[in-house]
Amino acid sequence: MRQDRITDDKIDHYFDVAKRALDEVKIIVPKGSHLELVAFDYLDMAKRYFSDADYYRKKDDYVTCFASLNYLHGFLDAGARLGVFKVESNELFAFDNRG
């Protein structure tokens, strides 16, 4: 069976992963700091990409939908690596800062 198709099941799975990741992210930098602005910007961009992904899914444009979900996760992973987000799940993130 070919695995190079963006199926309904894959889109549903990645929407679930994205939703759980967005729910898990916690901003952990001092209030009023420059990094707080960075954290809010990264989180805002991730939420906007989630909205974009939903828009494209409804338009049956699964390629752009899937790309939006990947960009979303890129912002969350970057925020975790930068240290502006606390994350717990190494299942949901390419980086965790539990240590």
DOSEBA-605308 format. One record per atom (N, C-alpha, C): atom name; x, y, z; residue in three letters. Coordinates in pm, 1 decimal. Example, Ala and Ser with C-alpha at 12.3 -4.5 7.8 and 13.67 -1.06 7.14 Angstrom:
2
R site        X        Y        Z code
R    N   1319.0   -569.0    780.0  ala
R   CA   1230.0   -450.0    780.0  ala
R    C   1320.0   -330.0    780.0  ala
R    N   1285.0   -225.0    708.0  ser
R   CA   1367.0   -106.0    714.0  ser
R    C   1290.0      3.0    787.0  ser
***
This chain:
99
R site        X        Y        Z code
R    N     82.7   -118.2      0.0  met
R   CA      0.0      0.0      0.0  met
R    C     87.9    125.7      0.0  met
R    N     54.4    220.9    -83.3  arg
R   CA    132.0    345.0    -91.9  arg
R    C    114.3    427.6     34.7  arg
R    N    223.4    485.4     79.6  gln
R   CA    221.4    569.1    199.9  gln
R    C    247.5    716.4    167.5  gln
R    N    238.4    752.1     39.1  asp
R   CA    269.7    889.5      0.5  asp
R    C    144.7    972.9    -26.4  asp
R    N     36.8    939.4     39.8  arg
R   CA    -88.4   1013.1     24.5  arg
R    C   -126.6   1077.8    157.7  arg
R    N   -183.7   1195.1    148.3  ile
R   CA   -233.9   1262.1    268.7  ile
R    C   -381.3   1225.0    279.2  ile
R    N   -408.0   1129.5    363.5  thr
R   CA   -542.5   1074.3    377.2  thr
R    C   -620.1   1145.5    487.3  thr
R    N   -751.5   1120.9    491.0  asp
R   CA   -834.0   1173.7    599.9  asp
R    C   -780.1   1128.3    734.8  asp
R    N   -740.4   1000.9    745.0  asp
R   CA   -687.4    949.1    871.6  asp
R    C   -560.8   1022.6    914.3  asp
R    N   -471.6   1049.0    819.3  lys
R   CA   -348.5   1121.1    853.6  lys
R    C   -378.7   1264.0    897.6  lys
R    N   -467.6   1330.9    825.6  ile
R   CA   -504.1   1467.6    863.4  ile
R    C   -566.1   1468.1   1003.0  ile
R    N   -657.8   1375.4   1028.6  asp
R   CA   -719.7   1367.2   1161.6  asp
R    C   -614.3   1344.3   1269.3  asp
R    N   -519.9   1253.8   1241.2  his
R   CA   -413.3   1223.8   1338.3  his
R    C   -330.0   1349.2   1367.9  his
R    N   -287.7   1419.4   1263.9  tyr
R   CA   -201.6   1534.9   1285.4  tyr
R    C   -276.4   1653.2   1345.7  tyr
R    N   -406.2   1664.9   1320.1  phe
R   CA   -485.4   1766.2   1391.1  phe
R    C   -491.0   1732.6   1540.0  phe
R    N   -506.1   1605.3   1571.7  asp
R   CA   -508.2   1563.5   1711.4  asp
R    C   -374.4   1593.5   1779.5  asp
R    N   -265.7   1560.4   1713.2  val
R   CA   -132.7   1587.9   1767.7  val
R    C   -113.8   1738.5   1788.3  val
R    N   -153.4   1817.7   1689.0  ala
R   CA   -138.3   1962.8   1699.3  ala
R    C   -221.1   2019.1   1814.6  ala
R    N   -343.1   1973.5   1829.0  lys
R   CA   -430.6   2021.8   1937.9  lys
R    C   -371.3   1986.4   2073.3  lys
R    N   -324.0   1863.1   2088.6  arg
R   CA   -264.2   1823.8   2216.3  arg
R    C   -137.9   1903.8   2244.8  arg
R    N    -57.5   1930.1   2142.6  ala
R   CA     65.0   2009.2   2160.8  ala
R    C     30.7   2152.7   2200.8  ala
R    N    -65.4   2213.0   2132.2  leu
R   CA   -106.7   2349.1   2168.7  leu
R    C   -158.0   2354.3   2312.1  leu
R    N   -230.9   2252.4   2353.3  asp
R   CA   -284.8   2248.8   2490.0  asp
R    C   -175.0   2230.6   2594.6  asp
R    N    -65.2   2167.1   2556.4  glu
R   CA     41.3   2136.8   2652.6  glu
R    C    138.3   2252.8   2674.6  glu
R    N    159.2   2334.3   2574.6  val
R   CA    258.8   2441.9   2580.5  val
R    C    225.9   2541.1   2691.8  val
R    N    326.2   2570.8   2772.1  lys
R   CA    315.3   2671.8   2877.4  lys
R    C    428.9   2772.6   2860.1  lys
R    N    394.6   2899.2   2864.2  ile
R   CA    496.3   3004.1   2854.9  ile
R    C    566.8   3013.8   2990.3  ile
R    N    701.2   3012.6   2988.6  ile
R   CA    777.1   3004.6   3114.3  ile
R    C    881.1   3115.3   3128.5  ile
R    N    864.7   3223.8   3059.4  val
R   CA    962.8   3332.5   3069.3  val
R    C    905.1   3446.0   3153.9  val
R    N    990.8   3532.6   3206.1  pro
R   CA    942.5   3641.3   3290.4  pro
R    C    845.5   3734.9   3217.8  pro
R    N    740.9   3771.9   3287.9  lys
R   CA    643.7   3867.5   3233.1  lys
R    C    713.9   3998.9   3202.4  lys
R    N    678.0   4056.5   3089.7  gly
R   CA    735.1   4184.6   3050.2  gly
R    C    869.4   4176.0   2981.9  gly
R    N    926.6   4056.7   2973.4  ser
R   CA   1057.9   4042.3   2910.0  ser
R    C   1043.0   4034.8   2757.8  ser
R    N   1154.8   4056.8   2689.4  his
R   CA   1154.8   4042.1   2544.0  his
R    C   1116.1   3898.9   2505.7  his
R    N   1162.9   3802.1   2581.2  leu
R   CA   1130.5   3662.9   2548.7  leu
R    C    982.2   3632.8   2566.4  leu
R    N    914.2   3708.0   2653.4  glu
R   CA    769.6   3688.9   2663.1  glu
R    C    703.4   3728.3   2530.9  glu
R    N    751.1   3836.9   2469.7  leu
R   CA    699.1   3877.3   2339.5  leu
R    C    724.5   3769.3   2235.1  leu
R    N    843.0   3710.0   2239.0  val
R   CA    876.3   3601.2   2147.3  val
R    C    781.5   3483.5   2169.9  val
R    N    761.3   3447.2   2294.9  ala
R   CA    673.6   3333.9   2327.3  ala
R    C    531.8   3358.4   2277.2  ala
R    N    479.0   3476.6   2304.0  phe
R   CA    343.8   3508.3   2257.2  phe
R    C    336.8   3507.3   2104.8  phe
R    N    441.5   3557.7   2039.1  asp
R   CA    444.1   3558.4   1893.1  asp
R    C    446.3   3415.6   1838.2  asp
R    N    532.7   3330.5   1893.1  tyr
R   CA    540.3   3191.6   1846.7  tyr
R    C    407.4   3119.7   1869.1  tyr
R    N    347.8   3139.2   1985.8  leu
R   CA    220.7   3073.6   2015.2  leu
R    C    109.6   3127.1   1924.9  leu
R    N    108.8   3257.4   1902.5  asp
R   CA     10.5   3316.6   1811.9  asp
R    C     25.6   3260.4   1670.9  asp
R    N    148.2   3250.7   1622.0  met
R   CA    170.2   3196.1   1487.4  met
R    C    123.9   3050.7   1480.2  met
R    N    151.8   2973.0   1583.5  ala
R   CA    108.8   2833.3   1584.7  ala
R    C    -43.8   2824.5   1579.0  ala
R    N   -111.5   2908.3   1656.0  lys
R   CA   -258.3   2908.0   1654.9  lys
R    C   -313.1   2952.6   1519.2  lys
R    N   -247.0   3047.8   1457.1  arg
R   CA   -290.3   3092.4   1324.1  arg
R    C   -272.6   2980.9   1221.2  arg
R    N   -162.7   2907.6   1230.2  tyr
R   CA   -142.9   2795.8   1138.5  tyr
R    C   -245.5   2685.3   1163.5  tyr
R    N   -287.1   2666.8   1288.5  phe
R   CA   -392.7   2569.7   1318.2  phe
R    C   -521.5   2612.9   1247.4  phe
R    N   -553.6   2740.8   1257.1  ser
R   CA   -672.1   2794.2   1189.8  ser
R    C   -660.0   2779.9   1037.8  ser
R    N   -541.9   2809.1    985.6  asp
R   CA   -519.1   2792.4    842.1  asp
R    C   -539.1   2647.2    800.4  asp
R    N   -484.4   2555.8    878.7  ala
R   CA   -497.4   2413.1    847.0  ala
R    C   -644.6   2372.8    841.6  ala
R    N   -722.3   2420.6    937.2  asp
R   CA   -864.8   2389.4    939.0  asp
R    C   -933.7   2446.4    814.7  asp
R    N   -899.2   2568.4    778.0  tyr
R   CA   -955.0   2630.9    657.8  tyr
R    C   -925.4   2545.8    534.5  tyr
R    N   -799.0   2505.8    518.1  tyr
R   CA   -761.3   2428.9    399.8  tyr
R    C   -820.4   2288.5    401.3  tyr
R    N   -837.0   2230.0    518.5  arg
R   CA   -902.7   2099.0    526.4  arg
R    C  -1045.9   2110.2    473.6  arg
R    N  -1116.0   2214.3    513.7  lys
R   CA  -1254.1   2234.3    467.5  lys
R    C  -1261.5   2259.2    317.4  lys
R    N  -1152.7   2309.2    258.3  lys
R   CA  -1145.3   2332.0    114.2  lys
R    C  -1094.1   2207.3     39.6  lys
R    N  -1071.7   2099.0    114.1  asp
R   CA  -1015.0   1974.8     58.9  asp
R    C   -876.6   1994.9     -2.0  asp
R    N   -804.1   2094.3     45.9  asp
R   CA   -665.1   2117.0      5.2  asp
R    C   -576.4   2056.7    113.1  asp
R    N   -560.1   1924.8    106.7  tyr
R   CA   -489.4   1852.9    212.5  tyr
R    C   -339.3   1880.4    212.6  tyr
R    N   -283.2   1913.3     97.7  val
R   CA   -139.7   1942.1     93.8  val
R    C   -110.1   2068.8    173.9  val
R    N   -186.3   2175.8    149.0  thr
R   CA   -164.9   2301.0    222.4  thr
R    C   -204.4   2285.2    368.9  thr
R    N   -307.8   2207.3    394.6  cys
R   CA   -348.1   2177.5    532.1  cys
R    C   -233.3   2110.2    607.5  cys
R    N   -175.5   2007.8    547.2  phe
R   CA    -65.9   1933.8    609.8  phe
R    C     55.5   2024.4    630.0  phe
R    N     83.2   2110.2    531.9  ala
R   CA    195.5   2203.5    544.9  ala
R    C    171.7   2298.6    662.1  ala
R    N     48.8   2347.6    675.7  ser
R   CA     16.4   2438.2    786.3  ser
R    C     36.8   2370.6    921.0  ser
R    N     -2.1   2244.2    931.7  leu
R   CA     17.1   2170.7   1056.9  leu
R    C    165.9   2154.1   1087.2  leu
R    N    247.3   2136.2    984.9  asn
R   CA    391.2   2124.1   1006.0  asn
R    C    453.7   2256.8   1048.8  asn
R    N    411.4   2366.7    988.0  tyr
R   CA    461.3   2497.5   1031.1  tyr
R    C    421.8   2524.6   1175.0  tyr
R    N    298.2   2492.5   1210.2  leu
R   CA    250.6   2507.7   1348.1  leu
R    C    347.3   2438.7   1443.6  leu
R    N    378.4   2314.6   1412.6  his
R   CA    464.8   2239.2   1503.2  his
R    C    606.8   2294.8   1504.6  his
R    N    649.4   2350.6   1393.5  gly
R   CA    781.0   2413.8   1389.6  gly
R    C    792.1   2528.1   1489.0  gly
R    N    688.7   2610.4   1497.7  phe
R   CA    689.7   2721.3   1594.2  phe
R    C    689.7   2668.9   1737.6  phe
R    N    611.6   2564.2   1764.4  leu
R   CA    608.8   2510.2   1900.7  leu
R    C    742.6   2446.7   1938.0  leu
R    N    800.8   2370.0   1846.0  asp
R   CA    930.7   2308.5   1873.4  asp
R    C   1039.2   2414.5   1890.4  asp
R    N   1035.6   2518.9   1808.1  ala
R   CA   1134.7   2626.3   1820.8  ala
R    C   1122.3   2695.9   1955.8  ala
R    N    999.1   2720.8   1999.7  gly
R   CA    978.8   2783.9   2130.5  gly
R    C   1029.4   2697.0   2244.4  gly
R    N   1010.1   2565.9   2231.6  ala
R   CA   1060.7   2474.2   2334.2  ala
R    C   1213.5   2474.9   2335.4  ala
R    N   1275.3   2472.1   2217.7  arg
R   CA   1421.9   2474.2   2209.4  arg
R    C   1479.2   2605.4   2262.5  arg
R    N   1410.4   2714.3   2233.1  leu
R   CA   1456.0   2845.4   2278.7  leu
R    C   1439.5   2861.6   2428.8  leu
R    N   1351.6   2781.9   2487.4  gly
R   CA   1330.1   2787.6   2631.5  gly
R    C   1219.0   2882.3   2673.3  gly
R    N   1134.0   2921.6   2578.2  val
R   CA   1022.4   3009.2   2615.1  val
R    C    896.8   2929.2   2647.3  val
R    N    894.6   2801.5   2607.3  phe
R   CA    783.3   2712.1   2637.6  phe
R    C    831.2   2596.2   2723.0  phe
R    N    749.8   2557.8   2817.2  lys
R   CA    770.9   2433.2   2890.8  lys
R    C    683.6   2328.8   2823.0  lys
R    N    743.7   2215.3   2791.7  val
R   CA    671.3   2103.0   2733.8  val
R    C    709.8   1977.4   2809.3  val
R    N    621.1   1882.3   2812.0  glu
R   CA    646.7   1758.5   2885.8  glu
R    C    660.7   1637.2   2795.0  glu
R    N    585.1   1633.8   2687.4  ser
R   CA    573.4   1512.6   2607.6  ser
R    C    675.4   1507.0   2495.1  ser
R    N    765.8   1409.3   2501.2  asn
R   CA    857.0   1391.9   2388.8  asn
R    C    788.5   1317.4   2273.9  asn
R    N    663.5   1276.3   2294.4  glu
R   CA    582.7   1221.3   2185.6  glu
R    C    531.4   1333.9   2095.1  glu
R    N    505.5   1450.6   2154.2  leu
R   CA    446.8   1561.6   2080.0  leu
R    C    549.0   1662.0   2029.6  leu
R    N    668.7   1661.5   2085.1  phe
R   CA    768.0   1762.4   2052.9  phe
R    C    900.7   1698.2   2016.3  phe
R    N    974.4   1767.5   1929.6  ala
R   CA   1108.9   1721.5   1891.2  ala
R    C   1209.1   1757.7   1999.7  ala
R    N   1163.4   1828.6   2099.0  phe
R   CA   1250.0   1874.2   2207.9  phe
R    C   1169.3   1877.6   2335.5  phe
R    N   1230.5   1842.4   2445.3  asp
R   CA   1163.6   1863.5   2572.5  asp
R    C   1263.1   1924.7   2669.8  asp
R    N   1211.4   2003.2   2761.4  asn
R   CA   1299.6   2071.4   2857.1  asn
R    C   1262.8   2032.6   2999.3  asn
R    N   1249.3   1902.6   3018.9  arg
R   CA   1215.3   1853.2   3152.6  arg
R    C   1332.0   1858.1   3248.5  arg
R    N   1452.5   1863.8   3196.4  gly
R   CA   1568.6   1852.8   3281.9  gly
R    C   1614.0   1974.9   3339.4  gly
***
